[in-house]
Structure formats: structure tokens, C-alpha cells
């Protein structure tokens, strides 16, 4: 079950890098995002930005 979610998220990222098309857009940072990370179970996404927010 968790591995299915992981591979689903991975497939989304691979699609982005292959096509450079936007998959999903999240709002919240006032500056460019420099890093992202998924929780182990794939249920949460954290992002770090040059606005010094996580």
C-alpha cells in the first residue's frame, strides 16, 4: 500500500522531468523553492525556500 503511493509520487516526478509540464502547483512561499522532501509514508511534502520558510 505505502509502496504503491511511493511509486505513484515517483511516477509524477518522472513525468515532470521528462516533459517539463506542470503536474501540480502549491502556494505558500514568497520566494523560489530550493528543496523538497516527502515523508516516509508519502503523505506529506515539505519544502524549503529562499524566503527562509519550511
N, C-alpha and C positions, 0 to 999 in steps of 0.2 A: 504494500500500500504506500508506504513512505518512499520506496524506491520508484514507484510509478510517478509520484509527484515530482521527485528529483529529476527524472528523465524528461518529464513534461516541461519543467522550467529550463532544463538544459537545451531542449529542442527549441524553445522560444529564443534563447540567446544565440544559438547557432543560426537560426533563421535570420536574426538581426544582422549578424556579422556577415552572412552570405549575401544578403540583399540590401543592407543599409536602410531598410524600411523601418519606420516606427512601429513597434508592436503595441506598446502601452506607454502612456506618459503620466508621470506622477508630479504633483505640485507640492511645493513646500520650501525649497531652497531659494535664496535670493542671489546665489552665485553658482558657478559651474560645479558640478559634482565630480569629484576625483576618485572616489572609491565606492564600491557596493559590496555587500555580503549577505548571503542567505543564512537563516538559522538552520541548524542540523536537520530539522524535520521539514524544512521548506515552507513553513507557514508565515515567516516574517522576513522582511527585507530591510536592511539598514543601509544608509548612505551617508557618506561624509562629503562635505562641501567646503569650498573656499570661504563660505560665509561663517565658518567655524561651528556649524551645527551638525549634529548627527541625528 
